[in-house]
Amino acid sequence: MKNITVFCGSSFGTEEIYKEQAELLGKTLAKQNIGLVYGGANVGLMGAVADGALSENGTVIGVLPNFLRSKEIAHQGLTELILVESMHERKTKMSELCDGVIALPGGFGTLEELFEMLTWAQLGLHKKPIAILNISGFYDSLLELLETMTEKGLLKEVNKNMLLVSDDIDDLLEQMKNYVAPTVGKWIDKKTS
């Protein structure tokens, strides 16, 4: 993997470990010569993951919509900052630049970005590994919901299993490096429906 996109909050959240793990993820990516692609801001967990990578001389590419420049203040020390016009452009560019995705704790935006990447994978638009770094069980309730979706017949097991999960950075990166996308399509055959 050459580049990994990280989706995460523009706030730090209530737990110090979120910031610590964001910084450690950035450092780990840099040490493994994996470039970081992220939202381009210098605030919250976004800033922490970028600072971590930069502290180890990593490559960091930020993608920031123009209208967010005043809210998510652009990080000044990046390898490259790409300014785009919309959130859709941001996600598309971040997807184009990466070989995989990791979600850290975050809010609506993080979930929206994560689920769009999962949906694109489910539809066969890409075969990139998509992962959650489940820091201190942050995503346990979400993972339980995915189990419910599967049990209730609204999500195929093979698609649920596309989402890689660990609370350990090295384990998560190893899972991503060994990921093989499912060959089963999303669509139900009309003959069997």
Protein Blocks (a to p, Z undefined) as FASTA:
>chain_A
ZZdcddddfbebjbfklmmmmmmmmmmmmmnopacddehiaghjllmmmmmmmmnopacd
ddddfklmmmmgcdfkbfbdcddfbfklmmmmmmmmpgbdcdddddfklmmmmmmmmmmm
mnopaccdcddddehhlmmmmmmmmmmmmmnopacfklmmmpccdfbfklmmmmmmmpcc
dfbdfbdcfklZZ
